Amino acid sequence: MADPLYYSLWFPRFRLTALPEKLIQVMHQLPHALVTAASVYPLDWQQSPTFQRVYLAEHDEPATPEMAVAEATEILHEDSAYEFELPWKLWYPESDGLLDPIWKEEVRTVRVVGLGPEFDEGSYAQNGHIRVDLGLDTPFLCEDIPLREDDQLFVKKNVEQLVAFTTEVEKNCGVETRLLWTESEENLAQKLIARLQKLN
């Protein structure tokens, strides 16, 4: 069963004024550090954005993290969330009714979200000062299809990208605490280990 995957980050002695710098640092650890859209939400996720910009639609090219963060955080609010969309290329199987899947590299959206301390009743305590929404865990597990030896390479490539990203964030962003988790709260690390053991 596909499960949304998140990477939550907490920083030591964190102040809201440090949020723009930390957002930029985290985005630069992704393979393609280019922002395609940015939004600012007041109070909680049920509200309409107070700021929204789709860079691809306006300029036919994405923005640098520095440019997008500067625009979205021009005025910082304790009760706002700052969301940035970036592309991430991962391998996905396409079966088209065939027994053997055809693997294609597809661009999926990663959302890097900075949470003000008063946003959504202080949800940063559970979600992190910054939360990275990585989409569904499907490309890292591919639990729904039997994998041949050739297929295993693509799943391993996806897992390697995930591990590389989380390792670079830990190494370069001054994180105090981090948590890779799924919405169902199943232990992703155990699921990954079990899946990789089956592939070896």
QUILINWO-V104217 format. One record per residue. N is the residue number from 1. OMEGA is omega in whole degrees, 0 to 359 (* if undefined). Layout:
n = {N,N}
omega = {OMEGA,OMEGA}
This chain:
n = {1,2,3,4,5,6,7,8,9,10,11,12,13,14,15,16,17,18,19,20,21,22,23,24,25,26,27,28,29,30,31,32,33,34,35,36,37,38,39,40,41,42,43,44,45,46,47,48,49,50,51,52,53,54,55,56,57,58,59,60,61,62,63,64,65,66,67,68,69,70,71,72,73,74,75,76,77,78,79,80,81,82,83,84,85,86,87,88,89,90,91,92,93,94,95,96,97,98,99,100,101,102,103,104,105,106,107,108,109,110,111,112,113,114,115,116,117,118,119,120,121,122,123,124,125,126,127,128,129,130,131,132,133,134,135,136,137,138,139,140,141,142,143,144,145,146,147,148,149,150,151,152,153,154,155,156,157,158,159,160,161,162,163,164,165,166,167,168,169,170,171,172,173,174,175,176,177,178,179,180,181,182,183,184,185,186,187,188,189,190,191,192,193,194,195,196,197,198,199,200}
omega = {181,186,176,186,182,175,184,185,174,184,181,177,189,175,182,181,179,186,180,180,181,176,180,180,181,181,182,177,177,181,181,185,178,184,179,179,178,179,173,181,177,170,179,185,180,184,174,180,175,177,177,178,176,188,181,181,186,188,186,173,180,180,172,175,180,182,183,181,179,181,186,184,180,172,181,178,180,185,182,173,184,187,181,180,179,179,176,181,177,180,179,177,173,184,182,179,179,180,182,181,173,184,179,176,183,177,175,183,171,178,176,189,173,186,173,185,180,179,177,177,176,184,178,182,178,188,182,172,173,176,177,178,188,182,181,180,185,184,181,183,182,185,188,181,174,185,172,181,179,182,185,181,183,177,179,177,179,180,179,177,180,180,180,180,182,178,180,177,181,185,192,190,177,182,175,180,176,182,173,188,178,183,180,181,171,182,183,181,179,179,179,179,180,181,180,177,178,183,183,*}
